[in-house]
Amino acid sequence: MWHVDLMYLRVNGRSYFLVTVIGSCYRCIVCWELALPMRAQEIAETIAVALEEAPAKSPRIVRDNGSQFVAKEWREFMRHFALK
């Protein structure tokens, strides 16, 4: 399982969102991205990078029910990669 965590950061007066993909087995960071908007597309791109780095994996994605995870783009991403 991979857990997706989103965190709001403010650096030098600018807002960013830290998207972190955490492996549940060892609680290590699989992939992370610092994004300006917090949309489903940015989260999906971060997970796509993580999947490229671990091509043999097909993890279950654990996330909250934030608006990014109910968006059409998110559902299409999950279907495209056959993720749960």
NUPAVO-392908 format. One line per field, with one value per residue (C-alpha): residue number from 1; x, y, z. Coordinates in steps of 0.05 Angstrom, whole numbers. Layout:
seq: [NUM:...] .
c1: [X:...] .
c2: [Y:...] .
c3: [Z:...] .
% end
This chain:
seq: [1:2:3:4:5:6:7:8:9:10:11:12:13:14:15:16:17:18:19:20:21:22:23:24:25:26:27:28:29:30:31:32:33:34:35:36:37:38:39:40:41:42:43:44:45:46:47:48:49:50:51:52:53:54:55:56:57:58:59:60:61:62:63:64:65:66:67:68:69:70:71:72:73:74:75:76:77:78:79:80:81:82:83:84] .
c1: [0:21:-7:-15:-6:-18:12:4:70:85:155:179:107:87:40:60:32:76:50:83:75:94:104:65:112:175:142:192:179:170:162:147:132:125:66:34:-38:-66:-106:-118:-72:-11:-24:-34:31:69:42:57:130:130:101:156:209:176:147:133:88:13:0:-66:-70:-93:-119:-170:-234:-208:-236:-174:-190:-261:-245:-256:-181:-165:-215:-188:-117:-135:-172:-114:-63:-113:-101:-147] .
c2: [0:71:128:196:256:329:385:460:499:573:591:663:687:637:578:508:439:381:316:256:182:139:64:32:-27:12:81:110:164:132:198:271:335:408:436:504:483:424:390:318:325:342:285:236:260:248:178:165:182:135:80:92:84:19:-12:-80:-51:-43:-14:1:76:100:171:215:238:306:339:319:246:249:290:262:267:224:170:167:162:105:68:79:48:-4:19:12] .
c3: [0:-14:28:-5:40:22:63:55:60:60:37:29:24:-30:-20:-41:-32:-15:-45:-12:-31:29:27:84:95:114:122:72:21:-47:-84:-70:-108:-90:-129:-135:-144:-106:-161:-179:-238:-196:-148:-206:-238:-173:-166:-240:-226:-166:-211:-262:-208:-184:-248:-218:-165:-168:-99:-66:-57:11:13:46:13:-8:-70:-110:-99:-123:-186:-255:-270:-209:-227:-298:-272:-225:-281:-331:-283:-256:-185:-125] .
% end
